Amino acid sequence: MGDDSLDALLNSSPRSRPRSSDGLKVADILLMPAAHQSLANWLMRRYEASIDDIATHVGADVATVQITVDSLLKKGLLKEVESDRGRLYRVNLAAKSGRQMPKDIWKVLDSGLQKANVFISYSRRNKGFVERLHAALAGTQRQVWVDWENIPLASDWWKEIELGIELADTFIFVLSPDSVQSKVCRQEIDHAVQHNKRLVPLVYEDVAPSQVHPELARLNWIFLRPTDDFEVNFPGLLTAIDQNIDYVRTHTRLLVKALEWDRHDRDTSYLLRGTELNRANEYLGLAEKVMLPRES
C-alpha cells in the first residue's frame, strides 16, 4: 500500500474529517476515499496497533510513519494508549451516546449488501468491550445497531429496541455474568426468539450454560474474552453472522412486511403482491434446504 494512504488521510479535506474534539464517526469514514477507508477500517478491525504494525501494513519505514502518525494524533484522527506491548494507536472514534437504531428501514433492506445487519445486546457494565466490538463490525461496512443509553429516556424506548431487533439479520448477545442477569437483556432475547432471529452467543466473560437463556445455551458460542485473541477469533464471528445471508435477509424482509401488515390492523393493502409474493414463495421453498435463521 505504501505510506500514500497515511499521507492522504492526513491531508484529507475538512469535509471528509470531523473536528478533532468530536472524534471520528463511522459515517465520516464512509465519506473518505478508498485508500483512507482501507487504513481506517484496518485499524478499527484491529482495534489498536503499534507503530511497527502500522509501518508493516502500509509498507513504509517506521520513522516516516511515526511522523505521519504524530500529525494524525494532533488532528484528533488517532489516539494513543499505553499497554503491556508499549505505545499503541487507535482510531479516535466519537463518543458513543444515544440510540443507534435504524432510521430508513427499506434503504437498509434493499441495499443488496451481502453482509448481515446486526443488533448487539449487552450489559452496560461491558460497554468498553462492546465499543471495540461495534467498531470492528462497523469496519466491515455493515449496519450495527446498539443502545448506548443506561436507562429508558422516552416512552418510545422499547419500541425503538424492538425495531432494531426486527430489522437486524443477526442478534448478537454478549455473554457475561451481568448480561445473563439483566432483565432488559432477557427481554431483548425473548423478542429476538419470538421473531425467529439468528442468534449468535458471544462470550466476553465466562458464564455457566445453566445461567444462559435456553435458546442461546444450545448454540455454538464464540469466544472473545480478554484472554482470547480478538483478531484470531473475530473472523469466526463474521462467518457466523453472514452465513446464508440471502436466505436470512429474505426472512428479515418478510418479517418486517408481516409486522407492518399486522400493525395496520391487517389491512389488505399491505399484503404481498407480484415480485414480493413470488420472492416469499421461493423463500418458503428453500426453508427445508437451509438452516433456520436463528441457528449459528
Contacts in CASP RR format, 6 or more apart in sequence:
PFRMAT RR
TARGET T0000
AUTHOR 0000-0000-0000
METHOD contacts of the structure
MODEL  1
MGDDSLDALLNSSPRSRPRSSDGLKVADILLMPAAHQSLANWLMRRYEAS
IDDIATHVGADVATVQITVDSLLKKGLLKEVESDRGRLYRVNLAAKSGRQ
MPKDIWKVLDSGLQKANVFISYSRRNKGFVERLHAALAGTQRQVWVDWEN
IPLASDWWKEIELGIELADTFIFVLSPDSVQSKVCRQEIDHAVQHNKRLV
PLVYEDVAPSQVHPELARLNWIFLRPTDDFEVNFPGLLTAIDQNIDYVRT
HTRLLVKALEWDRHDRDTSYLLRGTELNRANEYLGLAEKVMLPRES
1 35 0 8 1.000
1 38 0 8 1.000
1 39 0 8 1.000
1 57 0 8 1.000
1 58 0 8 1.000
1 59 0 8 1.000
2 58 0 8 1.000
2 59 0 8 1.000
2 60 0 8 1.000
3 58 0 8 1.000
3 59 0 8 1.000
3 60 0 8 1.000
3 64 0 8 1.000
3 65 0 8 1.000
3 68 0 8 1.000
4 35 0 8 1.000
5 35 0 8 1.000
5 36 0 8 1.000
5 38 0 8 1.000
5 39 0 8 1.000
5 58 0 8 1.000
6 39 0 8 1.000
6 54 0 8 1.000
6 58 0 8 1.000
6 60 0 8 1.000
6 65 0 8 1.000
6 68 0 8 1.000
6 69 0 8 1.000
6 72 0 8 1.000
7 68 0 8 1.000
8 33 0 8 1.000
8 35 0 8 1.000
8 36 0 8 1.000
9 32 0 8 1.000
9 35 0 8 1.000
9 36 0 8 1.000
9 39 0 8 1.000
9 40 0 8 1.000
9 72 0 8 1.000
9 77 0 8 1.000
10 68 0 8 1.000
10 71 0 8 1.000
10 72 0 8 1.000
10 75 0 8 1.000
12 32 0 8 1.000
12 33 0 8 1.000
12 36 0 8 1.000
15 31 0 8 1.000
16 28 0 8 1.000
16 31 0 8 1.000
16 32 0 8 1.000
16 33 0 8 1.000
16 36 0 8 1.000
17 24 0 8 1.000
17 28 0 8 1.000
17 75 0 8 1.000
17 77 0 8 1.000
18 24 0 8 1.000
18 25 0 8 1.000
18 28 0 8 1.000
18 94 0 8 1.000
20 74 0 8 1.000
20 75 0 8 1.000
20 76 0 8 1.000
20 77 0 8 1.000
20 92 0 8 1.000
22 94 0 8 1.000
23 76 0 8 1.000
23 77 0 8 1.000
23 92 0 8 1.000
23 93 0 8 1.000
23 94 0 8 1.000
23 95 0 8 1.000
24 40 0 8 1.000
24 76 0 8 1.000
24 77 0 8 1.000
24 91 0 8 1.000
24 92 0 8 1.000
24 93 0 8 1.000
24 94 0 8 1.000
25 93 0 8 1.000
25 94 0 8 1.000
26 93 0 8 1.000
26 138 0 8 1.000
26 139 0 8 1.000
29 36 0 8 1.000
29 37 0 8 1.000
29 40 0 8 1.000
29 41 0 8 1.000
29 44 0 8 1.000
29 139 0 8 1.000
30 37 0 8 1.000
30 141 0 8 1.000
32 40 0 8 1.000
39 57 0 8 1.000
39 58 0 8 1.000
40 91 0 8 1.000
40 139 0 8 1.000
41 139 0 8 1.000
41 140 0 8 1.000
41 141 0 8 1.000
42 57 0 8 1.000
43 49 0 8 1.000
43 54 0 8 1.000
43 78 0 8 1.000
43 89 0 8 1.000
43 90 0 8 1.000
43 91 0 8 1.000
44 91 0 8 1.000
44 93 0 8 1.000
44 135 0 8 1.000
44 136 0 8 1.000
44 138 0 8 1.000
44 139 0 8 1.000
45 136 0 8 1.000
45 139 0 8 1.000
45 140 0 8 1.000
45 231 0 8 1.000
45 234 0 8 1.000
46 53 0 8 1.000
46 231 0 8 1.000
47 90 0 8 1.000
47 132 0 8 1.000
47 135 0 8 1.000
47 136 0 8 1.000
47 230 0 8 1.000
48 81 0 8 1.000
48 83 0 8 1.000
48 88 0 8 1.000
48 89 0 8 1.000
48 90 0 8 1.000
49 57 0 8 1.000
49 88 0 8 1.000
49 89 0 8 1.000
50 85 0 8 1.000
50 86 0 8 1.000
50 87 0 8 1.000
50 88 0 8 1.000
50 89 0 8 1.000
51 62 0 8 1.000
51 65 0 8 1.000
51 66 0 8 1.000
51 69 0 8 1.000
51 87 0 8 1.000
51 89 0 8 1.000
52 62 0 8 1.000
54 65 0 8 1.000
54 69 0 8 1.000
54 89 0 8 1.000
55 61 0 8 1.000
55 62 0 8 1.000
55 64 0 8 1.000
55 65 0 8 1.000
58 65 0 8 1.000
69 78 0 8 1.000
69 89 0 8 1.000
72 78 0 8 1.000
73 79 0 8 1.000
73 80 0 8 1.000
73 89 0 8 1.000
76 92 0 8 1.000
77 91 0 8 1.000
77 92 0 8 1.000
78 89 0 8 1.000
78 90 0 8 1.000
78 91 0 8 1.000
78 92 0 8 1.000
79 89 0 8 1.000
79 90 0 8 1.000
79 91 0 8 1.000
79 92 0 8 1.000
80 87 0 8 1.000
80 88 0 8 1.000
80 89 0 8 1.000
80 90 0 8 1.000
81 87 0 8 1.000
81 88 0 8 1.000
81 89 0 8 1.000
81 90 0 8 1.000
82 88 0 8 1.000
91 135 0 8 1.000
93 131 0 8 1.000
93 135 0 8 1.000
96 127 0 8 1.000
96 131 0 8 1.000
96 134 0 8 1.000
96 148 0 8 1.000
97 148 0 8 1.000
97 149 0 8 1.000
98 147 0 8 1.000
98 148 0 8 1.000
98 149 0 8 1.000
99 147 0 8 1.000
99 148 0 8 1.000
99 149 0 8 1.000
99 157 0 8 1.000
99 160 0 8 1.000
100 144 0 8 1.000
100 145 0 8 1.000
100 146 0 8 1.000
100 147 0 8 1.000
100 148 0 8 1.000
101 145 0 8 1.000
101 147 0 8 1.000
101 160 0 8 1.000
101 161 0 8 1.000
101 163 0 8 1.000
101 164 0 8 1.000
102 108 0 8 1.000
102 143 0 8 1.000
102 145 0 8 1.000
102 163 0 8 1.000
102 164 0 8 1.000
102 167 0 8 1.000
105 163 0 8 1.000
105 167 0 8 1.000
105 256 0 8 1.000
108 117 0 8 1.000
108 143 0 8 1.000
108 167 0 8 1.000
109 167 0 8 1.000
109 249 0 8 1.000
109 252 0 8 1.000
109 253 0 8 1.000
109 256 0 8 1.000
112 249 0 8 1.000
113 141 0 8 1.000
113 142 0 8 1.000
114 242 0 8 1.000
114 245 0 8 1.000
114 246 0 8 1.000
115 140 0 8 1.000
115 141 0 8 1.000
115 142 0 8 1.000
115 242 0 8 1.000
115 245 0 8 1.000
116 142 0 8 1.000
116 168 0 8 1.000
116 169 0 8 1.000
116 170 0 8 1.000
116 198 0 8 1.000
116 241 0 8 1.000
116 242 0 8 1.000
116 245 0 8 1.000
116 248 0 8 1.000
116 249 0 8 1.000
117 142 0 8 1.000
117 143 0 8 1.000
117 144 0 8 1.000
117 145 0 8 1.000
117 167 0 8 1.000
117 168 0 8 1.000
117 169 0 8 1.000
117 170 0 8 1.000
117 252 0 8 1.000
118 137 0 8 1.000
118 142 0 8 1.000
118 143 0 8 1.000
118 144 0 8 1.000
118 145 0 8 1.000
118 168 0 8 1.000
118 169 0 8 1.000
118 170 0 8 1.000
118 171 0 8 1.000
118 172 0 8 1.000
118 241 0 8 1.000
119 145 0 8 1.000
119 146 0 8 1.000
119 164 0 8 1.000
119 165 0 8 1.000
119 167 0 8 1.000
119 168 0 8 1.000
119 170 0 8 1.000
119 171 0 8 1.000
119 172 0 8 1.000
119 188 0 8 1.000
119 192 0 8 1.000
120 130 0 8 1.000
120 133 0 8 1.000
120 134 0 8 1.000
120 144 0 8 1.000
120 145 0 8 1.000
120 146 0 8 1.000
120 172 0 8 1.000
120 174 0 8 1.000
121 171 0 8 1.000
121 172 0 8 1.000
121 173 0 8 1.000
121 174 0 8 1.000
121 179 0 8 1.000
121 185 0 8 1.000
121 188 0 8 1.000
121 189 0 8 1.000
121 192 0 8 1.000
122 129 0 8 1.000
122 130 0 8 1.000
122 146 0 8 1.000
122 173 0 8 1.000
122 174 0 8 1.000
122 176 0 8 1.000
122 179 0 8 1.000
122 185 0 8 1.000
122 204 0 8 1.000
123 174 0 8 1.000
123 176 0 8 1.000
123 178 0 8 1.000
123 179 0 8 1.000
123 182 0 8 1.000
123 185 0 8 1.000
124 150 0 8 1.000
125 176 0 8 1.000
125 178 0 8 1.000
126 174 0 8 1.000
126 176 0 8 1.000
126 178 0 8 1.000
126 179 0 8 1.000
126 204 0 8 1.000
126 205 0 8 1.000
127 148 0 8 1.000
129 174 0 8 1.000
129 204 0 8 1.000
129 224 0 8 1.000
130 146 0 8 1.000
130 174 0 8 1.000
132 230 0 8 1.000
133 172 0 8 1.000
133 174 0 8 1.000
133 202 0 8 1.000
133 224 0 8 1.000
134 144 0 8 1.000
134 146 0 8 1.000
136 230 0 8 1.000
136 234 0 8 1.000
137 144 0 8 1.000
138 144 0 8 1.000
140 238 0 8 1.000
143 168 0 8 1.000
145 164 0 8 1.000
145 167 0 8 1.000
145 168 0 8 1.000
147 160 0 8 1.000
147 161 0 8 1.000
149 157 0 8 1.000
152 158 0 8 1.000
158 187 0 8 1.000
161 188 0 8 1.000
161 191 0 8 1.000
162 191 0 8 1.000
165 171 0 8 1.000
165 188 0 8 1.000
165 191 0 8 1.000
165 192 0 8 1.000
165 195 0 8 1.000
165 197 0 8 1.000
166 191 0 8 1.000
166 195 0 8 1.000
166 252 0 8 1.000
166 255 0 8 1.000
166 256 0 8 1.000
166 259 0 8 1.000
167 252 0 8 1.000
167 256 0 8 1.000
168 197 0 8 1.000
168 252 0 8 1.000
169 198 0 8 1.000
169 241 0 8 1.000
169 245 0 8 1.000
169 248 0 8 1.000
169 249 0 8 1.000
169 251 0 8 1.000
169 252 0 8 1.000
169 293 0 8 1.000
170 197 0 8 1.000
170 198 0 8 1.000
170 199 0 8 1.000
170 200 0 8 1.000
170 240 0 8 1.000
170 241 0 8 1.000
170 248 0 8 1.000
170 296 0 8 1.000
171 188 0 8 1.000
171 189 0 8 1.000
171 192 0 8 1.000
171 197 0 8 1.000
171 198 0 8 1.000
171 199 0 8 1.000
171 200 0 8 1.000
171 294 0 8 1.000
172 200 0 8 1.000
172 202 0 8 1.000
172 237 0 8 1.000
172 241 0 8 1.000
173 179 0 8 1.000
173 185 0 8 1.000
173 188 0 8 1.000
173 189 0 8 1.000
173 199 0 8 1.000
173 200 0 8 1.000
173 201 0 8 1.000
173 202 0 8 1.000
173 213 0 8 1.000
173 216 0 8 1.000
174 202 0 8 1.000
174 204 0 8 1.000
175 201 0 8 1.000
175 202 0 8 1.000
175 203 0 8 1.000
175 204 0 8 1.000
175 205 0 8 1.000
175 207 0 8 1.000
175 212 0 8 1.000
175 216 0 8 1.000
175 221 0 8 1.000
176 203 0 8 1.000
176 204 0 8 1.000
176 205 0 8 1.000
176 207 0 8 1.000
177 205 0 8 1.000
177 207 0 8 1.000
177 211 0 8 1.000
178 205 0 8 1.000
179 185 0 8 1.000
180 207 0 8 1.000
180 211 0 8 1.000
180 212 0 8 1.000
180 213 0 8 1.000
181 211 0 8 1.000
186 213 0 8 1.000
189 199 0 8 1.000
189 213 0 8 1.000
189 215 0 8 1.000
189 216 0 8 1.000
192 199 0 8 1.000
192 294 0 8 1.000
193 199 0 8 1.000
193 213 0 8 1.000
193 215 0 8 1.000
193 294 0 8 1.000
195 255 0 8 1.000
196 251 0 8 1.000
196 255 0 8 1.000
196 292 0 8 1.000
196 293 0 8 1.000
196 294 0 8 1.000
197 293 0 8 1.000
197 294 0 8 1.000
198 241 0 8 1.000
198 248 0 8 1.000
198 293 0 8 1.000
198 294 0 8 1.000
198 295 0 8 1.000
198 296 0 8 1.000
199 215 0 8 1.000
199 216 0 8 1.000
199 219 0 8 1.000
199 294 0 8 1.000
199 296 0 8 1.000
200 219 0 8 1.000
200 222 0 8 1.000
200 237 0 8 1.000
200 240 0 8 1.000
200 241 0 8 1.000
200 296 0 8 1.000
201 212 0 8 1.000
201 216 0 8 1.000
201 219 0 8 1.000
201 220 0 8 1.000
201 221 0 8 1.000
201 222 0 8 1.000
201 296 0 8 1.000
202 221 0 8 1.000
202 222 0 8 1.000
202 223 0 8 1.000
202 224 0 8 1.000
202 237 0 8 1.000
203 221 0 8 1.000
203 222 0 8 1.000
203 223 0 8 1.000
203 224 0 8 1.000
203 225 0 8 1.000
204 224 0 8 1.000
204 225 0 8 1.000
204 226 0 8 1.000
205 225 0 8 1.000
206 225 0 8 1.000
209 217 0 8 1.000
210 217 0 8 1.000
215 294 0 8 1.000
219 295 0 8 1.000
219 296 0 8 1.000
220 240 0 8 1.000
220 296 0 8 1.000
222 233 0 8 1.000
222 236 0 8 1.000
222 237 0 8 1.000
222 240 0 8 1.000
223 233 0 8 1.000
224 230 0 8 1.000
224 233 0 8 1.000
224 234 0 8 1.000
224 237 0 8 1.000
240 296 0 8 1.000
241 296 0 8 1.000
243 291 0 8 1.000
243 296 0 8 1.000
244 290 0 8 1.000
244 291 0 8 1.000
247 283 0 8 1.000
247 286 0 8 1.000
247 290 0 8 1.000
247 293 0 8 1.000
248 293 0 8 1.000
250 279 0 8 1.000
250 280 0 8 1.000
250 282 0 8 1.000
250 283 0 8 1.000
251 283 0 8 1.000
251 293 0 8 1.000
253 279 0 8 1.000
254 280 0 8 1.000
254 283 0 8 1.000
257 270 0 8 1.000
257 272 0 8 1.000
257 276 0 8 1.000
260 270 0 8 1.000
261 267 0 8 1.000
261 270 0 8 1.000
261 271 0 8 1.000
264 270 0 8 1.000
272 280 0 8 1.000
END
